[in-house]
Amino acid sequence: MTEAVRVSGSLRNRLATTLIGGAAVLAILLFFVVRSYAAQIAQQGQDSILGASVTSILDAANVRDGRIEVDFPYASFSMLGTESDDRIFYAIYQDDQLLSGYDGLPAVDPKVGGDSSYRTAEFQDTPVRLAAASRMLVGADLRTQLTVSVAQTQDSLSGTLNRISRNVAIFGTGFFLLVVLLAFWATSAAIGPLARLTTSVARRGPQDLRPVVSPVPSEMVPLVTSLNSLMARLDQSLGRSEDFIAEAAHRVRTPLATVRSHAEATLQRVDREENRQAMRAMIRAIDESSRAAGQLLDHAMITFRADHLDRQDLDLVDLVQDLAVRLGPIADMRDVDLHVDAPNAVPITGDAILLQNAIRNIVDNALKYAPRESVVHIDVTTSPSPRVTVCDEGPGFPIGEIGGLSYRFARGSNADGIIGSGLGLTIAQDVATAHGGALTLGNHPKGGACVIFSF
């Protein structure tokens, strides 16, 4: 059983979250930076107009007959007109005495003979922007300081800033949505090579241990190098295991065959019945051990080959008829007739060694359970799919046990006294599964077991 992989989150989601989070921070920062800059520019524009208004009023002031006269230019206030009809306030001071305008207008420390000074204050419960400047007026007998202050409400400026803020917010939202789309595209492009590598490895069978040769990004080179190194070690280990199985099959079967031949020869020379019974029991034990060892090795071999089949074009009819010829002597020894019913040819694609092994085990089981002077029927058909059906005239499969008889080492309750290891049907089922087919067990209505090997 494969151990569950511990998941620490999605790399795609982490990358997307990082990009989207960064885009959100940039969008918010962009909003405040642009709004602040726009407010600064708009304020500078208002200050310039207020300063020009103050300067025009100062330029219109003069000393006549020891008195200060100010002839307000029309442009000094008309230039302050706005769409929002902002209110305008002014105050003219001679030294510290109000000559004209609004008393109580917040003071601004003017720069005498220089540029205007500016400040934001509140007048009549309304925020206003003030500009003030001073000039020294000199007459024949008069030297005095004239200070002019002009204030304007900021309704138009607020409206302008609101429009700018709204446009910047729309632009920021569009920028954020565009970055979200780009983030998903970027994460897909970044994760794409890893996903393709995963798919490529996942589609391989357990025996496909070829190195990954497809080009990969430089960041994935260490991963692919380690993966190729691991697969090379696994390939070497599997090769050693296959060699071991082949060597074990030879070294186990050969001594058992030698011991059996000696036991049979000894049986012929023994006269006492109890000794003959002991020798027969020995031969039977040797047969059981030989069969069990052989089928265990066959099962191991099938396990190794099942995921890396040596597929070739075959004729299922030729394969079955060849097996029938080989098993003919065994059937004759048991007084059982092998009857093959097949069309002229049934072309298939598969691993010949595995298919011969599987069908031989099915037929061998039928021969073991078939009573003497009975028939084992082997039918090869093409409809609805290529299949081999083997039916005997024995006791059949025990009712209620059919579902578990293809498990390893499982034998029916009617198998007492019959040599077997419980691996024959397991081998057949594994081979059928490797070829995309199935093994179906059942009983013939007239008696006997039926096994269907389908592709």
C-alpha positions as CSV (number, residue, x, y, z in Angstrom):
1,M,0.0,0.0,0.0
2,T,1.4,3.4,-1.0
3,E,1.9,5.7,2.0
4,A,-0.2,8.8,1.9
5,V,1.7,11.9,0.8
6,R,1.7,14.8,3.3
7,V,0.4,17.9,1.6
8,S,1.6,21.3,2.8
9,G,-0.4,23.4,0.4
10,S,-0.5,24.2,-3.2
11,L,2.5,25.7,-4.9
12,R,0.3,27.2,-7.5
13,N,-1.9,28.9,-4.9
14,R,1.1,30.2,-3.0
15,L,2.5,31.8,-6.1
16,A,-0.8,33.2,-7.2
17,T,-1.5,34.5,-3.7
18,T,1.9,36.2,-3.5
19,L,1.4,37.9,-6.9
20,I,-2.2,38.9,-6.2
21,G,-1.3,40.2,-2.7
22,G,1.6,42.2,-4.2
23,A,-0.7,43.6,-6.8
24,A,-3.2,44.6,-4.2
25,V,-0.6,46.4,-2.1
26,L,0.7,48.2,-5.3
27,A,-2.8,49.2,-6.3
28,I,-3.5,50.7,-2.9
29,L,-0.1,52.4,-2.8
30,L,-0.7,53.7,-6.3
31,F,-4.1,55.2,-5.2
32,F,-2.7,57.1,-2.3
33,V,0.5,58.3,-4.1
34,V,-1.4,59.6,-7.1
35,R,-4.1,61.1,-5.0
36,S,-1.5,62.9,-2.8
37,Y,0.4,64.1,-5.8
38,A,-2.8,65.3,-7.5
39,A,-3.9,67.1,-4.3
40,Q,-0.5,68.8,-4.2
41,I,-0.6,69.9,-7.8
42,A,-4.2,71.2,-7.4
43,Q,-3.3,73.0,-4.2
44,Q,-0.3,74.6,-6.0
45,G,-2.7,75.8,-8.7
46,Q,-5.1,77.3,-6.3
47,D,-2.2,78.9,-4.4
48,S,-0.8,80.4,-7.6
49,I,-4.2,82.0,-8.4
50,L,-4.6,83.3,-4.8
51,G,-1.0,84.7,-4.9
52,A,-1.7,86.4,-8.2
53,S,-4.9,87.9,-6.8
54,V,-3.0,89.3,-3.7
55,T,-0.3,90.7,-6.0
56,S,-2.8,92.4,-8.2
57,I,-4.4,94.1,-5.2
58,L,-1.0,95.2,-3.8
59,D,0.0,96.5,-7.2
60,A,-3.2,98.7,-7.3
61,A,-2.4,100.3,-3.9
62,N,-0.8,103.7,-3.8
63,V,-0.3,106.7,-1.4
64,R,-2.2,109.9,-2.3
65,D,-2.4,113.0,-0.2
66,G,-1.1,111.1,2.8
67,R,-3.7,108.4,2.4
68,I,-3.7,104.9,1.0
69,E,-5.9,104.3,-2.0
70,V,-6.6,100.8,-3.4
71,D,-8.4,100.6,-6.7
72,F,-9.4,96.9,-6.9
73,P,-8.7,95.5,-10.3
74,Y,-11.5,93.4,-11.8
75,A,-9.2,90.5,-12.5
76,S,-8.1,90.2,-8.9
77,F,-11.3,88.4,-7.9
78,S,-12.6,87.2,-11.3
79,M,-9.5,85.0,-11.7
80,L,-10.7,83.1,-8.6
81,G,-14.0,82.0,-10.2
82,T,-14.7,78.2,-10.1
83,E,-17.4,75.9,-11.3
84,S,-18.5,75.4,-7.7
85,D,-18.8,79.2,-7.1
86,D,-16.4,79.1,-4.2
87,R,-16.7,82.0,-1.8
88,I,-13.9,84.6,-1.6
89,F,-12.9,86.6,1.4
90,Y,-10.3,89.4,1.6
91,A,-8.8,91.7,4.2
92,I,-6.5,94.8,3.8
93,Y,-4.5,96.0,6.7
94,Q,-2.5,99.2,7.1
95,D,0.0,98.2,9.6
96,D,-2.3,96.4,12.1
97,Q,-5.5,98.4,11.3
98,L,-8.2,96.9,9.0
99,L,-8.8,99.2,6.1
100,S,-11.3,97.0,4.2
101,G,-12.6,93.5,4.0
102,Y,-13.6,90.8,6.5
103,D,-12.7,91.4,10.1
104,G,-11.5,88.2,11.8
105,L,-10.0,86.6,8.7
106,P,-7.3,84.3,10.0
107,A,-3.9,86.0,9.9
108,V,-1.0,84.8,7.8
109,D,2.5,86.0,8.4
110,P,3.2,87.8,5.2
111,K,6.6,88.2,3.6
112,V,7.3,91.9,3.2
113,G,8.2,92.7,-0.4
114,G,8.4,89.0,-1.2
115,D,6.3,86.1,-2.3
116,S,2.9,85.4,-0.8
117,S,2.5,83.2,2.2
118,Y,-0.1,80.4,2.3
119,R,-2.0,78.5,4.9
120,T,-5.2,76.5,5.3
121,A,-7.6,77.6,8.1
122,E,-11.2,77.8,8.9
123,F,-13.4,80.9,8.5
124,Q,-17.1,81.0,9.2
125,D,-17.1,77.3,9.9
126,T,-15.7,76.6,6.4
127,P,-12.2,75.4,5.4
128,V,-10.5,78.1,3.4
129,R,-7.1,78.6,1.7
130,L,-5.4,81.9,2.5
131,A,-2.7,83.8,0.7
132,A,-1.1,87.0,2.1
133,A,1.6,89.4,1.1
134,S,2.9,92.8,2.4
135,R,4.4,95.8,0.8
136,M,6.0,98.9,2.2
137,L,4.3,102.0,0.8
138,V,6.2,105.3,1.0
139,G,4.7,108.7,0.4
140,A,5.8,112.3,0.9
141,D,5.1,112.2,4.5
142,L,4.0,108.6,5.0
143,R,5.7,105.3,5.4
144,T,3.4,102.4,6.1
145,Q,3.1,98.7,5.6
146,L,0.1,97.4,3.6
147,T,-0.9,93.8,4.1
148,V,-3.4,92.0,1.8
149,S,-5.0,88.6,2.6
150,V,-7.3,86.7,0.2
151,A,-9.1,83.5,1.1
152,Q,-11.1,81.1,-0.9
153,T,-13.2,78.1,0.0
154,Q,-12.1,74.7,-1.3
155,D,-15.3,73.2,-2.7
156,S,-14.0,73.1,-6.2
157,L,-10.7,71.7,-5.1
158,S,-12.5,68.9,-3.1
159,G,-14.7,68.1,-6.1
160,T,-11.6,67.9,-8.3
161,L,-9.8,65.7,-5.9
162,N,-12.9,63.4,-5.6
163,R,-13.0,63.0,-9.4
164,I,-9.3,62.3,-9.5
165,S,-9.7,59.8,-6.7
166,R,-12.5,58.1,-8.5
167,N,-10.5,57.8,-11.7
168,V,-7.5,56.6,-9.9
169,A,-9.6,54.0,-8.0
170,I,-11.0,52.8,-11.3
171,F,-7.5,52.6,-12.8
172,G,-6.2,50.8,-9.7
173,T,-9.0,48.3,-9.8
174,G,-8.4,47.7,-13.5
175,F,-4.7,47.3,-12.8
176,F,-5.4,44.9,-10.0
177,L,-7.8,42.7,-12.1
178,L,-5.2,42.7,-15.0
179,V,-2.5,41.6,-12.5
180,V,-4.9,38.8,-11.2
181,L,-5.3,37.5,-14.7
182,L,-1.5,37.7,-15.3
183,A,-0.9,36.0,-12.0
184,F,-3.0,33.0,-13.0
185,W,-1.3,32.9,-16.4
186,A,2.1,33.2,-14.8
187,T,1.4,30.5,-12.2
188,S,0.1,28.2,-14.9
189,A,3.2,28.9,-17.1
190,A,5.5,28.4,-14.1
191,I,3.8,25.2,-12.9
192,G,3.3,23.8,-16.4
193,P,6.7,22.1,-16.8
194,L,6.3,20.4,-13.4
195,A,2.8,19.3,-14.3
196,R,4.0,17.9,-17.6
197,L,6.8,16.0,-15.8
198,T,4.3,14.6,-13.3
199,T,2.0,13.4,-16.1
200,S,4.9,11.9,-18.0
201,V,6.1,9.9,-14.9
202,A,2.6,9.0,-13.9
203,R,1.8,7.4,-17.3
204,R,4.7,5.1,-17.0
205,G,4.3,1.6,-15.8
206,P,6.3,0.4,-12.7
207,Q,8.8,-1.3,-15.0
208,D,9.4,1.8,-17.2
209,L,12.5,3.2,-15.6
210,R,13.9,5.1,-18.5
211,P,15.5,8.4,-17.6
212,V,13.6,11.7,-18.2
213,V,15.2,13.3,-21.3
214,S,12.6,16.0,-22.0
215,P,14.0,19.6,-21.6
216,V,13.1,21.1,-18.3
217,P,13.7,24.6,-16.7
218,S,17.0,25.0,-15.0
219,E,15.3,25.2,-11.6
220,M,14.0,21.6,-12.1
221,V,17.3,20.2,-13.2
222,P,18.3,19.0,-9.7
223,L,14.9,17.3,-9.2
224,V,15.0,15.5,-12.6
225,T,18.6,14.5,-12.0
226,S,17.7,13.0,-8.7
227,L,14.7,11.3,-10.2
228,N,16.8,9.8,-13.0
229,S,19.4,8.6,-10.5
230,L,16.6,6.9,-8.4
231,M,15.2,5.2,-11.5
232,A,18.6,4.0,-12.5
233,R,19.1,2.4,-9.1
234,L,15.6,0.9,-9.2
235,D,16.3,-0.5,-12.7
236,Q,19.5,-2.1,-11.5
237,S,17.7,-3.6,-8.5
238,L,14.8,-5.0,-10.6
239,G,17.4,-6.5,-13.0
240,R,19.1,-8.2,-10.1
241,S,15.7,-9.5,-8.8
242,E,14.8,-10.9,-12.2
243,D,18.1,-12.7,-12.5
244,F,17.6,-14.0,-9.0
245,I,14.2,-15.4,-9.9
246,A,15.5,-17.1,-13.0
247,E,18.4,-18.6,-11.1
248,A,16.2,-19.6,-8.2
249,A,13.8,-21.4,-10.6
250,H,16.6,-23.4,-12.0
251,R,18.2,-24.2,-8.7
252,V,14.9,-25.2,-7.0
253,R,13.4,-27.2,-9.8
254,T,16.5,-29.2,-10.8
255,P,17.2,-30.7,-7.3
256,L,13.6,-31.5,-6.8
257,A,13.4,-33.3,-10.1
258,T,16.5,-35.2,-9.2
259,V,15.2,-36.2,-5.8
260,R,11.9,-37.3,-7.4
261,S,13.6,-39.5,-10.0
262,H,15.7,-41.2,-7.2
263,A,12.5,-41.7,-5.2
264,E,10.7,-43.3,-8.1
265,A,13.7,-45.6,-8.7
266,T,13.8,-46.5,-5.0
267,L,10.0,-47.2,-5.1
268,Q,10.6,-49.9,-7.8
269,R,13.1,-51.7,-5.6
270,V,11.2,-51.7,-2.3
271,D,9.1,-54.7,-1.5
272,R,7.5,-54.0,1.9
273,E,4.2,-52.3,1.5
274,E,4.7,-49.8,4.4
275,N,8.0,-48.7,2.7
276,R,6.3,-48.3,-0.6
277,Q,3.6,-46.2,1.0
278,A,6.3,-44.0,2.6
279,M,8.0,-43.6,-0.8
280,R,4.7,-42.7,-2.4
281,A,4.1,-40.1,0.3
282,M,7.6,-38.7,-0.4
283,I,7.0,-38.5,-4.1
284,R,3.7,-36.7,-3.5
285,A,5.4,-34.3,-1.1
286,I,8.1,-33.7,-3.7
287,D,5.5,-33.0,-6.4
288,E,3.6,-30.6,-4.1
289,S,6.9,-28.8,-3.2
290,S,8.0,-28.7,-6.9
291,R,4.6,-27.4,-8.0
292,A,4.4,-24.8,-5.2
293,A,8.0,-23.6,-5.9
294,G,7.4,-23.4,-9.6
295,Q,4.2,-21.5,-9.3
296,L,5.7,-19.1,-6.7
297,L,8.5,-18.3,-9.2
298,D,6.0,-18.1,-12.0
299,H,3.9,-15.6,-10.0
300,A,7.0,-13.5,-9.2
301,M,8.0,-13.6,-12.9
302,I,4.5,-12.4,-13.9
303,T,4.6,-9.6,-11.4
304,F,7.8,-8.3,-12.9
305,R,6.5,-8.7,-16.6
306,A,2.9,-7.6,-16.1
307,D,3.7,-3.9,-16.3
308,H,6.2,-4.2,-19.1
309,L,4.6,-6.6,-21.5
310,D,6.5,-8.0,-24.5
311,R,3.6,-7.5,-26.8
312,Q,3.5,-9.2,-30.2
313,D,0.9,-10.3,-32.7
314,L,-0.4,-13.8,-31.8
315,D,-3.0,-16.3,-32.9
316,L,-5.0,-17.3,-29.9
317,V,-6.1,-20.5,-31.6
318,D,-2.5,-21.6,-32.3
319,L,-1.5,-20.8,-28.7
320,V,-4.4,-22.9,-27.2
321,Q,-3.9,-25.8,-29.6
322,D,-0.2,-25.9,-28.8
323,L,-1.0,-26.0,-25.1
324,A,-3.5,-28.8,-25.7
325,V,-0.8,-30.9,-27.4
326,R,1.7,-30.3,-24.6
327,L,-0.9,-31.2,-21.9
328,G,-2.2,-34.2,-23.8
329,P,0.1,-36.7,-22.1
330,I,-1.0,-35.5,-18.7
331,A,-4.7,-35.7,-19.8
332,D,-4.1,-39.3,-21.0
333,M,-2.5,-40.3,-17.7
334,R,-5.7,-39.2,-16.0
335,D,-8.0,-40.7,-18.6
336,V,-9.4,-37.2,-19.5
337,D,-10.0,-36.1,-23.1
338,L,-9.1,-32.5,-24.1
339,H,-11.5,-31.1,-26.6
340,V,-10.6,-27.8,-28.4
341,D,-13.4,-26.0,-30.2
342,A,-12.0,-22.9,-32.0
343,P,-12.4,-21.0,-35.3
344,N,-9.6,-20.8,-37.9
345,A,-7.8,-17.9,-36.3
346,V,-8.3,-15.3,-33.5
347,P,-5.7,-12.6,-33.8
348,I,-4.6,-10.9,-30.6
349,T,-1.7,-8.8,-29.3
350,G,-0.1,-9.9,-26.0
351,D,2.8,-11.4,-24.2
352,A,3.1,-15.0,-25.4
353,I,4.9,-16.3,-22.3
354,L,2.4,-14.8,-19.8
355,L,-0.6,-16.0,-21.9
356,Q,0.8,-19.5,-22.2
357,N,1.4,-19.6,-18.4
358,A,-2.1,-18.3,-17.6
359,I,-4.0,-20.6,-19.9
360,R,-1.9,-23.6,-18.9
361,N,-2.7,-23.1,-15.2
362,I,-6.5,-22.9,-16.1
363,V,-6.4,-26.1,-18.1
364,D,-4.2,-27.8,-15.5
365,N,-6.7,-27.0,-12.8
366,A,-9.5,-28.4,-14.9
367,L,-7.5,-31.7,-15.5
368,K,-6.9,-32.0,-11.8
369,Y,-10.6,-31.8,-10.8
370,A,-12.0,-33.6,-13.8
371,P,-13.2,-37.1,-13.1
372,R,-11.7,-40.0,-15.1
373,E,-13.2,-40.7,-18.5
374,S,-14.6,-37.2,-18.7
375,V,-14.0,-34.3,-21.1
376,V,-12.4,-30.9,-20.6
377,H,-13.8,-28.5,-23.1
378,I,-11.6,-25.6,-24.3
379,D,-13.6,-23.1,-26.4
380,V,-12.0,-20.1,-28.2
381,T,-14.4,-17.4,-29.3
382,T,-14.2,-13.9,-30.7
383,S,-17.6,-12.5,-29.5
384,P,-18.1,-10.2,-27.7
385,S,-14.3,-10.2,-27.3
386,P,-11.5,-12.7,-27.7
387,R,-11.8,-15.2,-24.9
388,V,-10.9,-18.7,-23.9
389,T,-13.5,-20.8,-21.9
390,V,-12.3,-23.9,-20.1
391,C,-15.1,-26.2,-18.6
392,D,-14.7,-29.5,-16.8
393,E,-17.2,-32.1,-15.6
394,G,-15.9,-32.2,-12.0
395,P,-17.6,-31.0,-8.8
396,G,-17.4,-27.4,-9.8
397,F,-16.5,-24.4,-7.6
398,P,-18.0,-24.4,-4.1
399,I,-20.9,-22.1,-3.9
400,G,-20.1,-19.0,-1.9
401,E,-16.3,-19.4,-2.4
402,I,-16.1,-18.3,-6.0
403,G,-15.3,-14.7,-5.2
404,G,-12.2,-15.5,-3.2
405,L,-10.7,-18.4,-5.2
406,S,-8.5,-16.1,-7.3
407,Y,-6.7,-14.7,-4.2
408,R,-3.2,-16.0,-3.6
409,F,-3.0,-19.4,-1.8
410,A,-6.8,-19.6,-1.7
411,R,-8.2,-23.1,-2.4
412,G,-11.8,-24.4,-2.3
413,S,-13.2,-26.6,0.4
414,N,-13.3,-29.5,-2.2
415,A,-9.5,-29.4,-2.8
416,D,-8.6,-32.0,-0.2
417,G,-6.3,-34.7,-1.6
418,I,-5.5,-32.7,-4.8
419,I,-2.0,-31.3,-5.3
420,G,-2.1,-27.6,-5.6
421,S,-0.6,-24.3,-4.3
422,G,-3.6,-21.9,-4.6
423,L,-1.7,-19.8,-7.2
424,G,-3.0,-21.0,-10.5
425,L,-6.1,-18.8,-10.7
426,T,-4.1,-15.9,-9.2
427,I,-1.6,-16.1,-12.0
428,A,-4.3,-16.3,-14.6
429,Q,-6.2,-13.3,-13.2
430,D,-3.0,-11.2,-13.0
431,V,-2.2,-12.0,-16.6
432,A,-5.8,-11.1,-17.7
433,T,-5.6,-7.8,-15.9
434,A,-2.3,-7.0,-17.4
435,H,-3.8,-7.5,-20.9
436,G,-6.8,-5.3,-20.0
437,G,-9.1,-8.3,-19.6
438,A,-10.7,-10.3,-16.8
439,L,-11.0,-13.8,-15.3
440,T,-14.5,-15.0,-14.6
441,L,-15.3,-18.1,-12.5
442,G,-18.5,-19.9,-12.6
443,N,-20.2,-23.3,-12.7
444,H,-21.7,-25.1,-15.7
445,P,-25.5,-25.6,-15.4
446,K,-25.0,-29.3,-16.1
447,G,-22.2,-29.6,-13.5
448,G,-18.5,-28.7,-13.5
449,A,-16.4,-25.6,-13.2
450,C,-16.1,-23.0,-16.0
451,V,-13.3,-20.4,-16.2
452,I,-13.5,-17.6,-18.8
453,F,-10.2,-15.8,-19.7
454,S,-11.2,-12.7,-21.7
455,F,-9.2,-10.0,-23.4
